[in-house]
Every structure is written in C-alpha cells, then in structure tokens.
Amino acid sequence: GGFASDELAISYLERSYAGDNVDLVLHHEMVHWYDSRLGGDLRPSILVEGLAVYLSGGHFKPEPLLPRAAALPELGWYLPLQALADDFYRSQHETGYLQAGALVAYMVDRWGWEDFMAFYRDIHPLNGSGSQALAMERALQNYFDLSLAELDEDFRLFLGQQVYTPAQREDVRLTVLFYDTLRRYQQALDPSAYFLTAWLPDTVAVREQGITADYLRRPEQAANLALELALVEANRLLLEGDYPGTQALLDGINASLAVLAPQVQLPLPGEPPTGESPGGK
C-alpha cells in the first residue's frame, strides 16, 4: 500500500502477497498529495478516498466502478452513506472504497466536475459535532438542495439501473474474500503488517542516517512462505478471471489458517445470497 503526507511512501515488495498494483497505488497517493494542497476546511474521508479511487480508475486494480458497485446491494454489502461517512476506515475496506469511488463518479456525472469540486472544498465541521456525515449533509443542502438520505436514495436507484454481469459480481465477492483472507493471515502470522493507524518514522532523518530497519521486515518461516505464495497465486487467478480456482485456493488457505490460528476468524462483512445471480439489470 501507500501513504501520503508531505511525501509519498509506497510499498514495493519482491513477494507482495497483497496483490496491489504499484502504478495504481502511486496514482492513488499522488491524488491524495495534490488534493490536500488544494485545500478544504473538512474533506470527509468517504470523499477523500472516493476521489482518489475515481481518478485512479480503481482501487487495487483497474475496475469499472459503477457496474461493480451495483453488485454490492445484491451481495448485501451496500452501506448507507451516513454510516459509511461517519466510520469510513472501520468499514470493510474493499466495499467501502468501491462504494466511495462509485459515489464520486455518480456525483461528477450528475453535477459536473466544477460543481462537485466547489461542494467538496466547501464542507465545514459543525459546531459541537464530530460527524462528517452531518457536515457533508450541510454542504449538500447548500449546493444541491439535497439531504444525505436523499443522495443515498438517488445513488441506490442509480446503481439499480446499472448493468453488471455475473462475472463482475463474482469478482467483487472474491475480491472481498481474498482481502479478508489476507487480513486473517496477517492477524495470525504477520501481525506487524496488520494495523489501522500507521506510525511512520521521520523519512528525512532515516535517509540522512541510513536507517532501514523500520522498512525491511519480512517473516520467513515455512508457514509464512507457503501461505504468502498461495495468496500471490490466488490473486493471479482472480485477475485472470479464474473464479473457481480462486475460490478453491482461498478455501485451502482458510482451512490452513483455521488449523494454525483457530482463534482468528474470517471477518467477512456478510455472506452473499445463495441461488442463481440475476446478474444485474
């Protein structure tokens, strides 16, 4: 992954089991870097991340945002905008970022880039409230005469009109399963890679002093090597559209983790419905 502050920090690993596309991650973090310099009293996380996903053309991989987001309600993974806006980073990562990117795409399509950016740069904290959702709603009312609930309803209706294929739905489902399996592995066998809030050393000082220890950390036990290589292969199969193969390999990884670390459960946001998928509209 990556981080953006005054500088950009991008992970580039020789055995990257996280399946991230370095070009896309760099683009995403560059959007954050420029976005922060354009200002704004309060930039809600849902829009900060949604803008970076939208302008990068995807999150971990290039992806058609609107058709993929349209599969979220059917999978039972769509989050009401108020809940997502107020607790963005604790929401399931892949679904939250996909929904946020699709929301920005929808708003830009509906109102145009200039009006969206004017709204986005003019969001302010409300006195006595730490709610990003309420702050976002005030700006929505000022610019578009809409409440957040009305935007949520309009957005859901719009997604319901999008065409998506059974393959796109399956790709969304397996993407979530892949990354939640990856996080299960991290919790069990690579805990220093599992965090919500990152600590970064002073990058200028570490370069001046030639300190690299905080950046070079890899578990090398046999179980780590085997499971990480299996995750790399699962991601390759997913990118190639081999969904049965991806499912089988992820099932095997989770079976191994159930033995190695039974206390760490698979934190999926919910199970998809059974039966045939209608494949959208």
C-alpha positions as CSV (number, residue, x, y, z in Angstrom):
1,G,0.0,0.0,0.0
2,G,1.0,3.6,0.4
3,F,0.7,6.8,2.5
4,A,0.6,10.4,1.5
5,S,1.8,13.3,3.7
6,D,4.4,15.9,2.7
7,E,6.0,12.9,0.9
8,L,4.7,9.7,-0.6
9,A,5.6,6.3,0.9
10,I,4.9,3.3,-1.4
11,S,5.4,-0.4,-0.5
12,Y,7.2,-2.3,-3.2
13,L,7.9,-6.0,-2.2
14,E,9.6,-8.8,-4.1
15,R,7.0,-11.2,-2.6
16,S,3.9,-9.0,-2.4
17,Y,1.0,-11.1,-1.2
18,A,-1.3,-8.1,-1.0
19,G,-2.0,-8.1,-4.8
20,D,-1.7,-4.4,-5.1
21,N,-0.9,-2.7,-8.4
22,V,2.1,-0.4,-7.8
23,D,1.2,2.0,-10.6
24,L,-2.4,2.3,-9.3
25,V,-1.2,2.8,-5.7
26,L,1.2,5.5,-6.7
27,H,-1.6,7.3,-8.7
28,H,-3.9,7.0,-5.7
29,E,-1.4,8.5,-3.3
30,M,-0.5,11.3,-5.8
31,V,-4.2,12.2,-5.9
32,H,-4.1,12.5,-2.1
33,W,-1.0,14.7,-2.3
34,Y,-2.5,17.1,-4.7
35,D,-5.9,17.0,-3.1
36,S,-4.5,18.1,0.3
37,R,-2.8,21.0,-1.3
38,L,-6.0,22.3,-3.0
39,G,-7.4,22.9,0.5
40,G,-10.7,22.4,2.2
41,D,-11.8,23.0,5.8
42,L,-13.1,19.5,6.2
43,R,-12.7,16.8,3.5
44,P,-14.7,13.8,4.6
45,S,-12.9,10.5,4.4
46,I,-15.5,9.0,2.1
47,L,-14.9,11.7,-0.5
48,V,-11.1,11.9,0.0
49,E,-10.8,8.2,-0.7
50,G,-13.6,8.1,-3.3
51,L,-11.9,10.9,-5.2
52,A,-8.6,9.0,-5.3
53,V,-10.3,5.8,-6.4
54,Y,-12.3,7.6,-9.1
55,L,-9.3,9.5,-10.5
56,S,-7.1,6.4,-10.4
57,G,-9.7,4.3,-12.2
58,G,-9.9,1.7,-9.5
59,H,-8.5,0.7,-6.1
60,F,-6.2,-2.4,-6.1
61,K,-6.7,-2.9,-9.8
62,P,-8.3,-1.0,-12.8
63,E,-12.1,-1.6,-12.5
64,P,-15.4,-0.3,-13.8
65,L,-16.6,1.4,-10.6
66,L,-20.3,1.8,-11.3
67,P,-21.1,-1.7,-12.5
68,R,-19.0,-3.3,-9.7
69,A,-20.6,-1.1,-7.1
70,A,-24.1,-2.0,-8.5
71,A,-23.4,-5.6,-7.3
72,L,-23.0,-4.5,-3.7
73,P,-26.7,-4.3,-2.8
74,E,-27.3,-7.8,-4.2
75,L,-24.4,-9.1,-2.2
76,G,-25.8,-7.4,0.9
77,W,-22.7,-5.3,1.2
78,Y,-24.0,-1.8,0.4
79,L,-23.6,0.6,3.4
80,P,-25.9,3.6,3.9
81,L,-23.9,6.7,3.2
82,Q,-24.3,8.2,6.7
83,A,-22.8,5.1,8.3
84,L,-20.0,4.9,5.7
85,A,-19.2,8.6,6.0
86,D,-19.0,8.6,9.8
87,D,-17.0,5.4,10.1
88,F,-15.2,5.0,6.8
89,Y,-11.9,3.5,7.8
90,R,-13.5,0.9,10.1
91,S,-15.9,-0.3,7.4
92,Q,-15.0,-3.3,5.2
93,H,-12.1,-1.9,3.2
94,E,-12.8,-3.1,-0.4
95,T,-16.6,-2.5,-0.3
96,G,-16.1,0.9,1.3
97,Y,-13.5,2.1,-1.2
98,L,-15.5,0.7,-4.2
99,Q,-18.7,2.4,-3.0
100,A,-16.9,5.7,-2.3
101,G,-15.3,5.7,-5.7
102,A,-18.6,5.0,-7.4
103,L,-20.3,7.7,-5.4
104,V,-17.8,10.3,-6.6
105,A,-18.3,9.0,-10.2
106,Y,-22.0,9.4,-9.8
107,M,-21.8,12.9,-8.3
108,V,-19.4,14.1,-11.0
109,D,-21.6,12.6,-13.7
110,R,-24.7,14.2,-12.2
111,W,-23.4,17.7,-11.4
112,G,-20.2,18.1,-13.3
113,W,-16.6,18.3,-12.1
114,E,-16.6,22.0,-11.3
115,D,-19.8,21.9,-9.2
116,F,-18.6,18.8,-7.4
117,M,-15.3,20.3,-6.6
118,A,-16.9,23.5,-5.3
119,F,-19.1,21.4,-3.0
120,Y,-16.2,19.3,-1.9
121,R,-14.0,22.2,-1.0
122,D,-16.7,24.0,0.9
123,I,-17.5,21.4,3.6
124,H,-17.0,22.6,7.2
125,P,-17.2,21.0,10.6
126,L,-20.4,21.6,12.5
127,N,-20.0,23.1,16.0
128,G,-20.4,20.5,18.7
129,S,-20.4,17.6,16.2
130,G,-17.6,15.4,15.0
131,S,-19.9,13.9,12.4
132,Q,-18.5,14.0,8.9
133,A,-21.9,12.8,7.6
134,L,-23.7,15.9,9.1
135,A,-21.0,18.3,7.8
136,M,-21.4,16.7,4.4
137,E,-25.2,17.0,4.5
138,R,-25.0,20.7,5.3
139,A,-22.9,21.3,2.1
140,L,-25.2,19.0,0.1
141,Q,-28.1,21.2,1.1
142,N,-26.3,24.4,0.3
143,Y,-25.1,23.2,-3.1
144,F,-27.6,20.7,-4.4
145,D,-30.7,21.1,-2.1
146,L,-30.4,17.5,-1.0
147,S,-30.1,15.8,2.3
148,L,-27.6,12.9,2.7
149,A,-30.5,10.5,2.9
150,E,-31.9,11.8,-0.4
151,L,-28.5,11.5,-2.0
152,D,-28.3,7.9,-0.7
153,E,-31.7,7.1,-2.1
154,D,-30.8,8.6,-5.5
155,F,-27.5,6.8,-5.6
156,R,-29.1,3.5,-4.8
157,L,-31.7,4.0,-7.6
158,F,-28.9,4.9,-10.0
159,L,-26.9,1.7,-9.1
160,G,-30.1,-0.3,-9.6
161,Q,-30.1,0.9,-13.2
162,Q,-26.5,-0.2,-13.9
163,V,-25.8,-3.3,-15.9
164,Y,-23.4,-5.8,-14.4
165,T,-22.5,-9.3,-15.3
166,P,-22.4,-12.4,-13.2
167,A,-18.7,-12.4,-13.6
168,Q,-18.4,-8.9,-12.3
169,R,-20.5,-9.8,-9.3
170,E,-18.3,-12.9,-8.6
171,D,-15.2,-10.8,-9.0
172,V,-16.4,-8.4,-6.3
173,R,-17.3,-11.2,-4.0
174,L,-14.0,-13.0,-4.4
175,T,-12.0,-9.7,-4.1
176,V,-13.6,-9.2,-0.7
177,L,-12.9,-12.8,0.3
178,F,-9.3,-12.5,-0.9
179,Y,-8.5,-9.4,1.1
180,D,-10.3,-10.6,4.2
181,T,-8.4,-13.9,3.9
182,L,-5.2,-11.8,3.6
183,R,-6.1,-9.9,6.8
184,R,-6.8,-13.2,8.6
185,Y,-3.3,-14.3,7.6
186,Q,-1.8,-11.1,8.8
187,Q,-3.6,-11.3,12.2
188,A,-2.4,-14.9,12.6
189,L,1.1,-15.0,11.2
190,D,2.2,-11.5,10.1
191,P,0.8,-9.2,12.9
192,S,3.1,-6.2,12.3
193,A,1.5,-5.9,8.9
194,Y,-2.0,-5.7,10.4
195,F,-2.8,-2.2,11.5
196,L,-5.4,0.5,11.1
197,T,-3.4,3.6,12.1
198,A,0.2,3.7,10.8
199,W,3.3,5.0,12.5
200,L,5.9,6.3,10.1
201,P,9.5,7.3,11.1
202,D,10.9,10.7,10.0
203,T,11.7,9.8,6.4
204,V,14.2,12.6,6.0
205,A,16.1,11.6,9.1
206,V,16.2,7.9,8.3
207,R,17.6,8.7,4.8
208,E,20.2,11.0,6.2
209,Q,21.3,8.4,8.8
210,G,20.9,5.4,6.5
211,I,18.4,3.7,8.8
212,T,16.4,1.0,7.0
213,A,15.3,-1.4,9.8
214,D,11.9,0.1,10.1
215,Y,11.2,-0.6,6.5
216,L,12.8,-4.0,6.0
217,R,10.7,-6.6,7.8
218,R,9.7,-10.0,6.4
219,P,8.6,-13.2,8.2
220,E,10.5,-16.1,6.7
221,Q,9.1,-19.1,8.5
222,A,7.9,-22.0,6.3
223,A,4.2,-21.4,7.0
224,N,4.5,-17.7,6.1
225,L,6.3,-18.6,2.8
226,A,3.7,-21.2,1.8
227,L,0.6,-19.1,2.7
228,E,2.0,-15.9,1.1
229,L,2.9,-17.7,-2.1
230,A,-0.7,-19.2,-2.1
231,L,-2.1,-15.7,-1.7
232,V,0.0,-14.5,-4.6
233,E,-1.3,-17.3,-6.7
234,A,-4.9,-16.7,-5.6
235,N,-4.6,-13.1,-6.7
236,R,-3.2,-14.1,-10.1
237,L,-6.1,-16.4,-10.6
238,L,-8.6,-13.7,-9.6
239,L,-7.0,-11.2,-12.0
240,E,-7.2,-13.8,-14.8
241,G,-10.9,-14.4,-14.1
242,D,-10.5,-18.0,-12.9
243,Y,-13.1,-17.7,-10.2
244,P,-13.5,-21.4,-9.3
245,G,-9.7,-21.7,-9.0
246,T,-9.6,-18.6,-6.8
247,Q,-12.4,-19.9,-4.6
248,A,-10.7,-23.3,-4.2
249,L,-7.3,-21.8,-3.3
250,L,-8.8,-19.3,-0.8
251,D,-10.7,-22.2,0.8
252,G,-7.5,-24.0,1.2
253,I,-5.7,-21.0,2.7
254,N,-8.6,-20.5,5.2
255,A,-8.6,-24.2,6.1
256,S,-4.9,-24.0,6.9
257,L,-5.4,-20.8,9.0
258,A,-8.2,-22.5,10.9
259,V,-5.7,-25.1,12.0
260,L,-2.7,-22.7,12.6
261,A,-4.7,-20.0,14.3
262,P,-8.2,-21.1,15.2
263,Q,-8.8,-18.0,17.3
264,V,-8.6,-15.7,14.2
265,Q,-11.9,-15.9,12.4
266,L,-12.6,-14.8,8.8
267,P,-14.0,-11.3,9.1
268,L,-16.3,-11.2,6.1
269,P,-18.9,-8.4,6.0
270,G,-21.6,-10.9,5.2
271,E,-22.4,-13.9,3.1
272,P,-23.7,-13.5,-0.4
273,P,-27.2,-14.9,-1.1
274,T,-27.5,-18.4,-2.4
275,G,-29.0,-19.4,-5.7
276,E,-28.6,-18.0,-9.2
277,S,-27.4,-14.5,-9.6
278,P,-29.7,-12.3,-11.8
279,G,-26.5,-10.5,-13.0
280,G,-28.0,-7.0,-12.6
281,K,-30.5,-5.3,-14.9
